[in-house]
Amino acid sequence: MSPVKNAVDWLFKNRETGEITIWQWPNIPLWAFIAASVLAALVKNGSAHGVFSVLAAIALVVWAVLEIMKGVNPFRRGLGAVVLIGMIVSRLLK
């Protein structure tokens, strides 16, 4: 096996199925993030917008933590870490 194939397998191979996994159907926290984000975009003013924005952020944090803890491969775990770090940095810069 070539070093590149070894690296690709290590990074992207699903530890449960043995298949390459980069993208997956959204799980419940990700669907909640999508729904809350859409609702926040539709309700641009008032407290409802704030509530939907907070719910979207919480759902995305939950998704990121689940990916870090239970991601099927290092790429998915790293993706969760990047999203979580991005959210923390974004919040700190506000």
C-alpha positions in Angstrom: 0.0 0.0 0.0 1.2 3.5 -0.8 1.7 6.1 1.9 -1.0 8.3 0.3 -3.5 5.4 0.3 -2.6 4.6 3.9 -3.1 8.3 4.9 -6.5 8.5 3.0 -7.7 5.3 4.6 -6.7 6.4 8.1 -8.3 9.8 7.7 -11.5 9.0 5.9 -12.3 5.3 6.4 -15.4 4.7 8.5 -14.3 2.6 11.5 -17.6 0.8 11.6 -18.2 0.0 7.9 -14.7 0.2 6.4 -16.0 2.5 3.6 -14.8 6.0 3.0 -17.0 8.5 4.8 -16.7 12.2 4.3 -20.3 13.3 4.3 -23.3 11.7 6.2 -27.0 12.4 6.4 -27.6 15.0 9.1 -28.3 13.7 12.6 -30.9 15.2 14.9 -28.7 18.0 16.3 -27.7 19.0 12.7 -31.3 19.0 11.6 -32.2 21.1 14.6 -29.4 23.6 13.7 -30.7 23.8 10.1 -34.3 24.3 11.2 -33.5 26.9 13.8 -31.2 28.7 11.4 -33.9 28.9 8.8 -36.4 30.1 11.3 -34.0 32.7 12.6 -33.5 33.9 9.0 -37.2 34.2 8.4 -37.9 36.0 11.7 -35.5 38.9 11.4 -36.7 41.0 14.4 -37.8 40.5 17.9 -37.2 38.0 20.6 -38.1 35.0 18.4 -35.1 35.7 16.2 -32.9 35.7 19.3 -34.4 32.4 20.5 -34.0 30.7 17.2 -30.4 32.0 16.9 -29.5 30.6 20.4 -31.2 27.3 19.6 -29.2 27.0 16.3 -25.9 27.7 18.2 -26.7 25.1 20.9 -27.7 22.5 18.3 -24.4 23.1 16.4 -22.3 22.8 19.6 -24.1 19.6 20.4 -23.4 18.3 16.9 -19.7 19.3 17.1 -19.2 17.7 20.5 -20.9 14.5 19.2 -18.6 14.4 16.2 -15.6 14.9 18.4 -16.6 12.1 20.7 -18.3 9.7 18.3 -17.2 10.6 14.7 -16.7 7.6 12.5 -13.2 8.6 11.4 -10.5 11.2 12.2 -11.8 13.5 9.5 -15.3 13.7 11.1 -13.8 14.2 14.6 -11.6 16.9 13.2 -14.5 18.6 11.5 -16.4 18.7 14.8 -13.3 20.2 16.5 -12.9 22.9 13.8 -16.6 23.8 14.0 -16.5 24.0 17.8 -13.3 26.0 17.8 -14.7 28.3 15.2 -17.8 28.9 17.2 -15.8 29.6 20.4 -13.5 32.1 18.5 -16.5 33.7 16.8 -18.1 34.2 20.2 -15.0 35.6 21.8 -14.6 38.1 19.0 -18.1 39.6 19.5 
